[in-house]
Amino acid sequence: MAPALLHVAPHPDDEAVGCPGALLHLQDRGWTIVSVVASLGFESQWVRRRAEAEEASARAGYVPVFLDPPLDLDLDGDLEAATARLSLELPDLVTAHGASIVVSPSPHDVHHGHEAVGRAVQRALAALDDTVRWWMWGVWGDLPAPNVLHPYDQSVLDRALHVLDAYAGELERNDYRPFLTGRAACNAVMGSERVFGFGAPSATTLPYADLLTEVRLLGGRFVASEGHFLDEGPEPDTLYDVDLTPWITSPSVHELVGPIREVHGDAVHGGLPGPPKQPMR
């Protein structure tokens, strides 16, 4: 049976921007990539966004799984209920697909829906075997302690962009393609020092890279290994000795001060105003 990885996307397109190089690398190595889509955005978007996610999975060669019904990750929804439901459903999904790695945003990824999904994975790990690894990526909030570097070349970036292009409706609203390219280029420059230590020489000549924080839940603590390149097999327990529990379990900034805002059509939800209107000409 092929090894499997379960990626949990808060919204359709998150699997295309979170750590696409790492996912495509493992898929090329014979892994089954299960793309769990937790929500479909606002209800008026469900049909379009599901169709886009199905096309993206077909392009990437992933196995798509849609929660039914989709989670309500809207700012004015019950985010705690969504977190609780996902935390209960995830262990069965991991077991059903035989996944040894779960991938998601971190619980500190700024966007309220991303943080809810990160918290759900955090809780779900307690019901899983301690050999299961949790890979976290950062999109809206950068990872403070990445320990996995995966460099890749232009051909992989082109494949990742082809997957992202399936999300035509989202790209029309906000074109994430420059973000995907720019962040990957930045990671290739900064990643060596962020993962292996400040002052370390560049660990790659490739132009792009993904950064991840990998932990396992051992003895009730979320522990990470020292920095390394992406690998496939579980590491010996003795190498997992960097305790990231205080960061993972601490409240995020937005759990402390409240979510910032969410735009639904012309409405802005949250404590701060939306972007200024363009002046009349």
Backbone as CSV, one residue per row, in Angstrom:
resi,resn,N_x,N_y,N_z,CA_x,CA_y,CA_z,C_x,C_y,C_z
1,MET,0.850,-1.196,0.000,0.000,0.000,0.000,0.884,1.243,0.000
2,ALA,0.567,2.199,-0.856,1.376,3.415,-0.955,1.228,4.252,0.309
3,PRO,2.296,4.911,0.735,2.165,5.826,1.874,1.221,6.959,1.507
4,ALA,0.590,7.541,2.521,-0.419,8.569,2.261,-0.208,9.774,3.159
5,LEU,-0.564,10.916,2.609,-0.540,12.195,3.324,-1.923,12.798,3.214
6,LEU,-2.425,13.364,4.319,-3.743,13.987,4.365,-3.547,15.491,4.520
7,HIS,-3.903,16.246,3.480,-3.810,17.700,3.550,-5.189,18.263,3.849
8,VAL,-5.283,19.128,4.858,-6.563,19.706,5.268,-6.569,21.179,4.871
9,ALA,-7.362,21.512,3.863,-7.463,22.882,3.367,-8.672,23.564,3.985
10,PRO,-8.493,24.690,4.652,-9.659,25.419,5.156,-10.620,25.799,4.035
11,HIS,-10.067,26.209,2.896,-10.869,26.596,1.741,-10.273,25.962,0.486
12,PRO,-11.081,25.807,-0.558,-10.508,25.406,-1.837,-9.476,26.443,-2.269
13,ASP,-8.349,26.009,-2.697,-7.149,26.718,-3.160,-6.041,26.726,-2.119
14,ASP,-6.356,26.433,-0.843,-5.303,26.436,0.167,-4.299,25.314,-0.067
15,GLU,-4.744,24.200,-0.632,-3.797,23.129,-0.936,-2.869,23.524,-2.077
16,ALA,-3.275,24.529,-2.850,-2.463,24.984,-3.977,-1.460,26.059,-3.576
17,VAL,-1.632,26.658,-2.411,-0.712,27.724,-2.000,0.035,27.414,-0.703
18,GLY,-0.456,26.456,0.103,0.171,26.191,1.405,1.592,25.678,1.291
19,CYS,1.763,24.499,0.690,3.104,23.920,0.480,3.068,23.055,-0.771
20,PRO,2.763,23.645,-1.925,2.524,22.841,-3.125,3.741,22.058,-3.591
21,GLY,4.937,22.620,-3.426,6.128,21.896,-3.850,6.330,20.619,-3.074
22,ALA,6.086,20.672,-1.774,6.243,19.483,-0.927,5.220,18.414,-1.292
23,LEU,3.966,18.829,-1.524,2.933,17.857,-1.870,3.226,17.202,-3.213
24,LEU,3.609,17.991,-4.196,3.904,17.429,-5.515,5.128,16.518,-5.465
25,HIS,6.101,16.857,-4.622,7.290,16.007,-4.473,6.907,14.621,-3.961
26,LEU,6.104,14.571,-2.909,5.717,13.269,-2.373,4.827,12.513,-3.351
27,GLN,3.955,13.244,-4.053,3.126,12.576,-5.055,4.004,11.942,-6.132
28,ASP,5.059,12.642,-6.536,5.996,12.084,-7.524,6.714,10.855,-6.991
29,ARG,6.876,10.785,-5.667,7.578,9.662,-5.053,6.652,8.496,-4.748
30,GLY,5.420,8.560,-5.200,4.500,7.440,-5.034,3.536,7.559,-3.881
31,TRP,3.537,8.708,-3.195,2.601,8.905,-2.094,1.208,9.206,-2.646
32,THR,0.182,8.799,-1.905,-1.183,9.221,-2.175,-1.432,10.513,-1.415
33,ILE,-1.807,11.563,-2.124,-2.100,12.849,-1.492,-3.611,13.010,-1.423
34,VAL,-4.143,12.979,-0.206,-5.575,13.138,0.015,-5.837,14.603,0.349
35,SER,-6.610,15.264,-0.492,-6.877,16.693,-0.323,-8.257,16.878,0.303
36,VAL,-8.270,17.122,1.601,-9.522,17.319,2.325,-9.879,18.804,2.261
37,VAL,-11.034,19.109,1.711,-11.516,20.485,1.618,-12.554,20.676,2.718
38,ALA,-12.203,21.502,3.703,-13.034,21.614,4.895,-14.264,22.490,4.682
39,SER,-14.125,23.544,3.893,-15.256,24.438,3.645,-15.258,24.811,2.172
40,LEU,-16.326,25.457,1.756,-16.442,25.906,0.365,-16.701,27.406,0.298
41,GLY,-16.262,28.130,1.337,-16.475,29.567,1.351,-17.911,29.913,1.677
42,PHE,-18.337,31.077,1.237,-19.712,31.498,1.466,-20.665,30.602,0.677
43,GLU,-21.862,30.409,1.196,-22.777,29.424,0.612,-23.071,29.699,-0.858
44,SER,-23.101,30.962,-1.244,-23.363,31.307,-2.635,-22.240,30.863,-3.570
45,GLN,-21.081,30.474,-2.999,-19.916,30.087,-3.804,-19.734,28.578,-3.895
46,TRP,-20.559,27.802,-3.215,-20.280,26.384,-3.035,-20.126,25.639,-4.362
47,VAL,-21.039,25.841,-5.292,-20.998,25.085,-6.542,-19.711,25.402,-7.314
48,ARG,-19.429,26.689,-7.470,-18.222,27.072,-8.203,-16.963,26.572,-7.529
49,ARG,-16.866,26.759,-6.233,-15.609,26.437,-5.554,-15.382,24.927,-5.474
50,ARG,-16.464,24.152,-5.369,-16.271,22.702,-5.393,-15.780,22.259,-6.774
51,ALA,-16.370,22.803,-7.828,-15.940,22.443,-9.177,-14.475,22.814,-9.398
52,GLU,-14.077,23.974,-8.905,-12.678,24.391,-9.043,-11.754,23.461,-8.265
53,ALA,-12.162,23.064,-7.060,-11.335,22.164,-6.254,-11.206,20.797,-6.904
54,GLU,-12.269,20.313,-7.513,-12.205,19.025,-8.209,-11.244,19.102,-9.389
55,GLU,-11.289,20.212,-10.129,-10.375,20.384,-11.260,-8.930,20.494,-10.776
56,ALA,-8.711,21.218,-9.671,-7.358,21.352,-9.130,-6.803,19.994,-8.709
57,SER,-7.616,19.173,-8.051,-7.163,17.843,-7.646,-6.853,16.971,-8.845
58,ALA,-7.664,17.093,-9.901,-7.413,16.319,-11.117,-6.085,16.726,-11.741
59,ARG,-5.806,18.027,-11.743,-4.542,18.507,-12.313,-3.344,18.019,-11.499
60,ALA,-3.491,17.994,-10.186,-2.384,17.611,-9.322,-2.243,16.103,-9.166
61,GLY,-3.334,15.367,-9.390,-3.323,13.933,-9.141,-3.634,13.584,-7.704
62,TYR,-4.358,14.461,-7.003,-4.725,14.222,-5.618,-6.085,13.529,-5.522
63,VAL,-6.359,12.963,-4.354,-7.668,12.364,-4.068,-8.492,13.397,-3.310
64,PRO,-9.534,13.980,-3.918,-10.299,15.012,-3.220,-11.320,14.411,-2.258
65,VAL,-11.444,15.041,-1.092,-12.451,14.666,-0.100,-13.106,15.956,0.374
66,PHE,-14.424,16.008,0.331,-15.164,17.200,0.740,-15.977,16.885,1.990
67,LEU,-15.811,17.690,3.036,-16.656,17.499,4.210,-18.103,17.790,3.842
68,ASP,-19.018,16.978,4.350,-20.431,17.095,3.998,-21.265,17.117,5.273
69,PRO,-21.889,18.252,5.587,-21.838,19.516,4.857,-20.504,20.216,5.091
70,PRO,-20.181,21.188,4.247,-18.937,21.923,4.471,-18.961,22.644,5.819
71,LEU,-17.792,22.827,6.394,-17.715,23.606,7.622,-18.114,25.050,7.354
72,ASP,-18.722,25.673,8.342,-18.994,27.108,8.281,-17.824,27.812,8.963
73,LEU,-16.910,28.347,8.162,-15.750,29.057,8.691,-15.887,30.562,8.530
74,ASP,-17.126,31.026,8.306,-17.351,32.468,8.220,-17.057,33.114,9.569
75,LEU,-16.669,34.367,9.528,-16.344,35.084,10.754,-17.536,35.153,11.699
76,ASP,-18.751,35.259,11.128,-19.936,35.338,11.985,-20.554,33.967,12.251
77,GLY,-19.850,32.891,11.861,-20.307,31.537,12.162,-19.797,31.064,13.513
78,ASP,-20.120,29.854,13.855,-19.673,29.263,15.124,-18.351,28.542,14.870
79,LEU,-17.257,29.265,15.012,-15.942,28.706,14.708,-15.552,27.609,15.687
80,GLU,-15.963,27.722,16.931,-15.645,26.681,17.905,-16.352,25.379,17.533
81,ALA,-17.600,25.470,17.081,-18.318,24.269,16.650,-17.644,23.650,15.431
82,ALA,-17.175,24.483,14.512,-16.478,23.973,13.333,-15.189,23.273,13.732
83,THR,-14.450,23.871,14.656,-13.206,23.262,15.134,-13.481,21.923,15.800
84,ALA,-14.495,21.885,16.643,-14.823,20.650,17.358,-15.242,19.549,16.395
85,ARG,-16.075,19.895,15.420,-16.532,18.878,14.461,-15.358,18.318,13.660
86,LEU,-14.496,19.195,13.151,-13.372,18.732,12.347,-12.415,17.887,13.177
87,SER,-12.198,18.261,14.427,-11.284,17.486,15.278,-11.795,16.072,15.508
88,LEU,-13.118,15.885,15.481,-13.698,14.557,15.661,-13.697,13.746,14.367
89,GLU,-13.818,14.420,13.222,-13.874,13.712,11.941,-12.493,13.362,11.402
90,LEU,-11.494,14.132,11.750,-10.173,13.922,11.177,-9.555,12.565,11.505
91,PRO,-9.616,12.082,12.755,-8.986,10.782,13.023,-9.518,9.661,12.144
92,ASP,-10.828,9.653,11.869,-11.387,8.621,10.988,-10.866,8.761,9.569
93,LEU,-10.708,9.989,9.101,-10.179,10.211,7.758,-8.724,9.758,7.667
94,VAL,-7.936,10.090,8.687,-6.534,9.676,8.700,-6.441,8.155,8.680
95,THR,-7.254,7.493,9.506,-7.237,6.029,9.573,-7.720,5.407,8.266
96,ALA,-8.799,5.946,7.704,-9.367,5.383,6.481,-8.384,5.429,5.321
97,HIS,-7.568,6.460,5.270,-6.627,6.610,4.163,-5.215,6.148,4.524
98,GLY,-5.035,5.691,5.758,-3.721,5.213,6.168,-2.648,6.282,6.115
99,ALA,-3.011,7.507,6.463,-2.081,8.629,6.356,-1.099,8.644,7.522
100,SER,0.157,8.893,7.217,1.186,9.027,8.252,1.596,10.477,8.466
101,ILE,1.107,11.374,7.607,1.379,12.807,7.734,0.072,13.554,7.550
102,VAL,-0.179,14.522,8.426,-1.315,15.438,8.288,-0.735,16.833,8.077
103,VAL,-1.256,17.533,7.088,-0.752,18.863,6.734,-1.892,19.866,6.842
104,SER,-1.585,21.032,7.408,-2.612,22.058,7.591,-1.936,23.393,7.854
105,PRO,-2.725,24.481,7.899,-2.165,25.724,8.416,-1.850,25.579,9.893
106,SER,-0.985,26.432,10.387,-0.719,26.443,11.825,-1.899,27.083,12.554
107,PRO,-2.018,26.872,13.863,-3.092,27.526,14.614,-2.875,29.024,14.795
108,HIS,-1.810,29.551,14.199,-1.482,30.975,14.308,-1.422,31.620,12.925
109,ASP,-2.249,31.134,11.993,-2.151,31.602,10.608,-3.021,32.816,10.317
110,VAL,-3.417,33.560,11.347,-4.063,34.873,11.264,-5.510,34.793,10.761
111,HIS,-5.747,34.182,9.617,-7.121,34.060,9.119,-7.914,33.179,10.079
112,HIS,-9.102,33.650,10.477,-9.878,32.939,11.488,-10.218,31.513,11.072
113,GLY,-10.524,31.301,9.774,-10.831,29.950,9.307,-9.613,29.053,9.303
114,HIS,-8.464,29.600,8.939,-7.220,28.833,8.958,-6.857,28.431,10.383
115,GLU,-7.018,29.358,11.308,-6.681,29.047,12.701,-7.628,28.002,13.272
116,ALA,-8.906,28.053,12.894,-9.864,27.046,13.360,-9.457,25.655,12.888
117,VAL,-9.024,25.547,11.628,-8.587,24.257,11.105,-7.300,23.811,11.788
118,GLY,-6.372,24.736,11.997,-5.142,24.388,12.715,-5.433,23.871,14.116
119,ARG,-6.360,24.513,14.809,-6.732,24.050,16.157,-7.378,22.666,16.100
120,ALA,-8.171,22.422,15.059,-8.813,21.118,14.931,-7.775,20.015,14.766
121,VAL,-6.754,20.245,13.933,-5.698,19.248,13.771,-4.946,19.071,15.081
122,GLN,-4.672,20.163,15.753,-4.001,20.089,17.049,-4.743,19.153,18.004
123,ARG,-6.054,19.300,18.071,-6.858,18.447,18.956,-6.912,17.003,18.450
124,ALA,-7.028,16.852,17.132,-7.188,15.513,16.560,-5.962,14.642,16.802
125,LEU,-4.790,15.240,16.892,-3.576,14.442,17.066,-3.634,13.590,18.326
126,ALA,-4.379,14.050,19.328,-4.468,13.290,20.573,-5.141,11.943,20.366
127,ALA,-5.941,11.805,19.310,-6.644,10.542,19.037,-5.912,9.691,18.011
128,LEU,-4.719,10.123,17.592,-3.974,9.403,16.562,-2.711,8.787,17.138
129,ASP,-2.166,7.826,16.431,-0.907,7.221,16.831,0.192,8.281,16.862
130,ASP,1.113,8.158,17.821,2.126,9.208,17.945,3.197,9.168,16.860
131,THR,3.086,8.211,15.937,3.991,8.222,14.785,3.527,9.191,13.696
132,VAL,2.273,9.651,13.783,1.744,10.571,12.775,2.434,11.919,12.921
133,ARG,2.929,12.422,11.801,3.582,13.722,11.803,2.607,14.801,11.343
134,TRP,2.738,15.971,11.934,1.925,17.134,11.575,2.835,18.161,10.934
135,TRP,2.535,18.458,9.668,3.244,19.514,8.954,2.361,20.750,8.923
136,MET,2.905,21.871,9.369,2.186,23.147,9.341,2.814,24.094,8.337
137,TRP,1.971,24.790,7.582,2.447,25.854,6.708,1.858,27.182,7.151
138,GLY,2.447,28.248,6.660,1.943,29.588,6.936,1.656,30.311,5.642
139,VAL,0.455,30.870,5.536,0.090,31.686,4.382,-0.153,33.126,4.822
140,TRP,-1.114,33.311,5.737,-1.414,34.667,6.218,-0.501,35.074,7.366
141,GLY,0.056,34.105,8.050,1.002,34.387,9.122,2.236,33.522,8.952
142,ASP,3.424,34.112,9.004,4.650,33.358,8.775,4.924,32.414,9.943
143,LEU,5.554,31.296,9.644,5.933,30.341,10.685,7.126,30.887,11.475
144,PRO,7.049,30.906,12.805,8.186,31.401,13.582,9.301,30.382,13.749
145,ALA,8.992,29.097,13.570,10.000,28.061,13.829,9.929,26.961,12.777
146,PRO,10.206,27.278,11.509,10.212,26.216,10.497,11.396,25.283,10.711
147,ASN,11.190,24.008,10.457,12.288,23.045,10.607,12.407,22.092,9.424
148,VAL,11.624,22.332,8.362,11.718,21.521,7.144,11.879,22.464,5.954
149,LEU,12.897,22.199,5.155,13.141,22.956,3.937,12.993,22.020,2.746
150,HIS,12.182,22.449,1.771,12.064,21.663,0.538,12.280,22.565,-0.664
151,PRO,13.493,22.591,-1.216,13.753,23.395,-2.413,13.190,22.714,-3.665
152,TYR,12.851,23.520,-4.672,12.385,22.944,-5.928,12.680,23.894,-7.088
153,ASP,12.513,23.380,-8.295,12.921,24.123,-9.474,11.723,24.722,-10.212
154,GLN,12.001,25.358,-11.345,10.966,26.051,-12.099,9.888,25.097,-12.601
155,SER,10.271,23.878,-12.959,9.272,22.942,-13.482,8.225,22.607,-12.427
156,VAL,8.641,22.502,-11.166,7.681,22.227,-10.090,6.802,23.448,-9.848
157,LEU,7.416,24.634,-9.863,6.607,25.842,-9.700,5.569,25.942,-10.814
158,ASP,5.954,25.632,-12.034,4.994,25.684,-13.142,3.828,24.722,-12.911
159,ARG,4.122,23.543,-12.373,3.055,22.592,-12.063,2.149,23.146,-10.960
160,ALA,2.759,23.745,-9.943,1.972,24.318,-8.848,1.080,25.451,-9.360
161,LEU,1.601,26.267,-10.247,0.808,27.356,-10.811,-0.323,26.812,-11.681
162,HIS,-0.081,25.697,-12.359,-1.124,25.070,-13.169,-2.271,24.580,-12.283
163,VAL,-1.935,24.048,-11.113,-2.968,23.630,-10.164,-3.736,24.851,-9.668
164,LEU,-3.002,25.894,-9.292,-3.646,27.103,-8.787,-4.533,27.754,-9.836
165,ASP,-4.151,27.646,-11.101,-4.949,28.239,-12.183,-6.359,27.651,-12.264
166,ALA,-6.571,26.477,-11.669,-7.919,25.898,-11.670,-8.900,26.771,-10.892
167,TYR,-8.393,27.609,-10.010,-9.249,28.446,-9.164,-9.485,29.801,-9.827
168,ALA,-10.092,29.761,-11.005,-10.267,30.978,-11.797,-11.092,32.025,-11.055
169,GLY,-12.132,31.593,-10.363,-12.975,32.552,-9.654,-12.241,33.268,-8.550
170,GLU,-11.420,32.541,-7.803,-10.645,33.163,-6.729,-9.546,34.058,-7.288
171,LEU,-8.913,33.638,-8.376,-7.849,34.447,-8.966,-8.398,35.731,-9.582
172,GLU,-9.646,35.686,-10.006,-10.266,36.910,-10.514,-10.453,37.922,-9.388
173,ARG,-10.775,37.413,-8.209,-10.939,38.299,-7.044,-9.601,38.823,-6.558
174,ASN,-8.613,37.930,-6.463,-7.283,38.317,-5.979,-6.291,37.310,-6.545
175,ASP,-5.354,37.756,-7.355,-4.444,36.868,-8.069,-3.321,36.411,-7.145
176,TYR,-3.411,35.157,-6.672,-2.432,34.624,-5.727,-1.168,34.094,-6.417
177,ARG,-1.122,34.117,-7.743,0.036,33.538,-8.424,1.335,34.286,-8.122
178,PRO,1.361,35.617,-8.111,2.600,36.291,-7.708,2.998,36.001,-6.260
179,PHE,1.996,35.828,-5.395,2.299,35.471,-4.008,2.978,34.114,-3.935
180,LEU,2.425,33.126,-4.636,3.012,31.789,-4.611,4.450,31.822,-5.104
181,THR,4.692,32.518,-6.206,6.034,32.598,-6.767,6.977,33.384,-5.857
182,GLY,6.518,34.533,-5.385,7.378,35.380,-4.563,7.726,34.755,-3.232
183,ARG,6.755,34.138,-2.584,7.049,33.504,-1.294,8.019,32.343,-1.475
184,ALA,7.826,31.548,-2.547,8.727,30.422,-2.792,10.146,30.905,-3.066
185,ALA,10.283,32.021,-3.791,11.611,32.576,-4.050,12.242,33.093,-2.760
186,CYS,11.450,33.760,-1.941,11.945,34.246,-0.649,12.382,33.088,0.243
187,ASN,11.589,32.011,0.265,11.939,30.850,1.087,13.260,30.225,0.656
188,ALA,13.540,30.245,-0.649,14.792,29.662,-1.127,15.994,30.453,-0.624
189,VAL,15.827,31.765,-0.448,16.918,32.608,0.044,17.025,32.531,1.562
190,MET,15.888,32.713,2.243,15.888,32.811,3.697,15.784,31.462,4.395
191,GLY,15.309,30.448,3.671,14.999,29.170,4.309,16.182,28.480,4.935
192,SER,17.337,28.549,4.309,18.507,27.850,4.851,18.820,28.322,6.263
193,GLU,18.808,29.640,6.460,19.133,30.168,7.794,17.982,29.980,8.770
194,ARG,16.749,30.072,8.274,15.610,29.909,9.170,15.502,28.472,9.663
195,VAL,15.868,27.504,8.820,15.742,26.093,9.194,17.003,25.572,9.868
196,PHE,18.168,25.914,9.333,19.417,25.319,9.826,20.198,26.228,10.772
197,GLY,19.797,27.485,10.914,20.457,28.375,11.862,20.977,29.629,11.188
198,PHE,20.795,30.762,11.859,21.265,32.024,11.307,22.779,31.981,11.144
199,GLY,23.242,32.430,9.994,24.654,32.353,9.669,25.021,31.134,8.861
200,ALA,24.061,30.189,8.705,24.334,28.996,7.906,24.456,29.377,6.437
201,PRO,25.315,28.685,5.687,25.402,28.956,4.247,24.149,28.466,3.541
202,SER,23.944,28.956,2.334,22.790,28.524,1.568,22.842,27.015,1.357
203,ALA,21.716,26.371,1.599,21.658,24.909,1.496,21.164,24.442,0.140
204,THR,20.864,25.386,-0.762,20.338,24.981,-2.059,20.698,26.013,-3.119
205,THR,20.808,25.559,-4.339,20.955,26.460,-5.473,19.663,26.558,-6.274
206,LEU,18.638,25.842,-5.838,17.355,25.882,-6.531,16.634,27.197,-6.233
207,PRO,15.809,27.677,-7.149,15.249,29.023,-7.006,14.049,29.149,-6.080
208,TYR,13.421,28.027,-5.719,12.194,28.094,-4.929,12.237,27.077,-3.794
209,ALA,11.412,27.318,-2.758,11.374,26.371,-1.637,10.082,26.535,-0.852
210,ASP,9.679,25.449,-0.197,8.619,25.468,0.804,9.258,25.364,2.178
211,LEU,8.648,26.022,3.155,9.043,25.892,4.557,7.884,25.305,5.341
212,LEU,8.201,24.382,6.239,7.192,23.722,7.068,7.695,23.612,8.493
213,THR,6.766,23.566,9.417,7.081,23.166,10.788,6.500,21.783,11.001
214,GLU,7.370,20.826,11.306,6.954,19.433,11.502,7.040,19.087,12.978
215,VAL,5.960,18.564,13.537,5.952,18.132,14.933,5.270,16.782,15.043
216,ARG,5.504,16.129,16.174,4.737,14.958,16.582,4.271,15.177,18.008
217,LEU,3.170,14.538,18.367,2.653,14.627,19.730,3.186,13.429,20.505
218,LEU,4.187,13.674,21.329,4.835,12.620,22.107,4.733,12.954,23.587
219,GLY,4.108,12.063,24.345,3.978,12.308,25.776,3.213,13.569,26.105
220,GLY,2.256,13.901,25.256,1.441,15.083,25.501,2.100,16.387,25.097
221,ARG,3.287,16.327,24.477,4.002,17.537,24.065,4.177,17.541,22.548
222,PHE,4.057,18.709,21.952,4.285,18.858,20.520,5.769,19.138,20.317
223,VAL,6.479,18.130,19.831,7.935,18.234,19.739,8.371,18.145,18.279
224,ALA,9.418,18.898,17.984,9.952,18.979,16.631,11.365,18.434,16.619
225,SER,11.780,18.022,15.427,13.162,17.623,15.241,13.996,18.851,14.909
226,GLU,15.312,18.675,14.845,16.171,19.728,14.340,15.879,19.934,12.856
227,GLY,16.353,21.032,12.315,16.088,21.365,10.933,16.595,20.309,9.972
228,HIS,15.818,20.038,8.926,16.210,19.047,7.940,15.477,19.291,6.628
229,PHE,15.970,18.656,5.572,15.246,18.656,4.309,14.048,17.721,4.426
230,LEU,13.053,17.972,3.586,11.879,17.104,3.578,12.302,15.651,3.376
231,ASP,11.731,14.775,4.177,11.997,13.348,4.023,10.685,12.592,4.129
232,GLU,10.717,11.315,3.842,9.489,10.537,3.805,9.257,9.705,5.061
233,GLY,10.281,9.187,5.658,10.087,8.239,6.744,10.059,8.902,8.105
234,PRO,9.419,8.274,9.094,9.419,8.820,10.453,10.818,8.811,11.041
235,GLU,11.113,9.846,11.783,12.422,9.960,12.419,12.409,9.225,13.768
236,PRO,13.572,8.814,14.267,13.615,8.206,15.599,13.116,9.186,16.665
237,ASP,12.446,8.650,17.666,11.905,9.508,18.719,12.979,10.391,19.343
238,THR,14.206,9.903,19.414,15.258,10.661,20.085,15.578,11.957,19.362
239,LEU,15.232,12.057,18.084,15.516,13.279,17.341,14.440,14.340,17.536
240,TYR,13.318,13.962,18.103,12.246,14.922,18.351,12.395,15.461,19.770
241,ASP,13.197,16.508,19.901,13.502,17.001,21.239,13.398,18.518,21.356
242,VAL,12.779,19.170,20.369,12.553,20.614,20.435,11.082,20.833,20.773
243,ASP,10.796,21.314,21.970,9.423,21.403,22.459,8.769,22.695,21.968
244,LEU,7.823,22.553,21.039,7.092,23.710,20.514,5.701,23.839,21.130
245,THR,5.446,23.065,22.193,4.123,23.109,22.821,3.709,24.516,23.246
246,PRO,4.602,25.296,23.872,4.164,26.635,24.293,3.668,27.500,23.144
247,TRP,4.309,27.383,21.981,3.845,28.174,20.827,2.542,27.617,20.285
248,ILE,2.464,26.314,20.055,1.288,25.730,19.417,0.036,25.934,20.264
249,THR,0.150,25.730,21.559,-1.031,25.786,22.423,-1.367,27.189,22.911
250,SER,-0.473,28.142,22.727,-0.758,29.501,23.185,-1.841,30.129,22.317
251,PRO,-2.618,31.055,22.859,-3.625,31.723,22.040,-2.957,32.507,20.918
252,SER,-3.586,32.496,19.760,-3.080,33.330,18.679,-3.414,34.788,18.978
253,VAL,-2.763,35.676,18.272,-3.039,37.103,18.458,-4.522,37.391,18.263
254,HIS,-5.108,36.732,17.263,-6.500,37.026,16.972,-7.466,36.335,17.926
255,GLU,-7.010,35.297,18.608,-7.816,34.740,19.689,-7.785,35.666,20.900
256,LEU,-6.717,36.445,21.024,-6.605,37.374,22.150,-7.347,38.679,21.898
257,VAL,-7.231,39.226,20.691,-7.792,40.552,20.432,-9.032,40.514,19.563
258,GLY,-9.347,39.345,18.999,-10.505,39.232,18.128,-10.105,39.265,16.666
259,PRO,-10.885,38.608,15.804,-10.581,38.626,14.371,-10.608,40.050,13.835
260,ILE,-9.911,40.265,12.757,-9.812,41.602,12.201,-11.036,41.942,11.352
261,ARG,-11.197,41.258,10.226,-12.313,41.604,9.341,-12.560,40.477,8.342
262,GLU,-13.719,40.510,7.744,-14.059,39.609,6.651,-15.021,40.342,5.742
263,VAL,-14.781,40.255,4.451,-15.625,40.933,3.479,-16.505,39.902,2.790
264,HIS,-17.797,40.128,2.835,-18.772,39.250,2.168,-19.616,40.148,1.283
265,GLY,-19.317,40.152,0.005,-19.964,41.122,-0.862,-19.462,42.508,-0.505
266,ASP,-20.391,43.403,-0.190,-20.009,44.756,0.180,-19.939,44.946,1.687
267,ALA,-20.253,43.884,2.452,-20.283,44.016,3.908,-18.921,43.702,4.497
268,VAL,-18.564,44.413,5.555,-17.325,44.166,6.274,-17.679,43.772,7.687
269,HIS,-17.198,42.590,8.116,-17.474,42.102,9.459,-16.192,42.210,10.271
270,GLY,-16.296,42.697,11.492,-15.112,42.775,12.330,-14.941,44.171,12.879
271,GLY,-13.849,44.358,13.631,-13.682,45.583,14.377,-13.010,46.706,13.633
272,LEU,-12.381,46.454,12.504,-11.651,47.492,11.802,-12.298,47.759,10.453
273,PRO,-12.143,48.968,9.946,-12.779,49.290,8.659,-12.120,48.577,7.508
274,GLY,-12.856,48.457,6.412,-12.317,47.873,5.205,-11.417,48.838,4.478
275,PRO,-10.950,48.464,3.293,-10.050,49.324,2.549,-10.732,50.616,2.140
276,PRO,-9.983,51.717,2.042,-10.620,52.999,1.678,-11.146,52.959,0.260
277,LYS,-12.220,53.692,0.031,-12.784,53.801,-1.310,-11.875,54.670,-2.166
278,GLN,-11.857,54.370,-3.460,-11.095,55.182,-4.382,-11.740,56.561,-4.481
279,PRO,-10.938,57.638,-4.531,-11.537,58.959,-4.649,-12.273,59.124,-5.967
280,MET,-13.342,59.939,-5.945,-14.098,60.209,-7.159,-13.274,61.098,-8.078
281,ARG,-13.414,60.878,-9.364,-12.674,61.677,-10.351,-13.625,62.525,-11.161
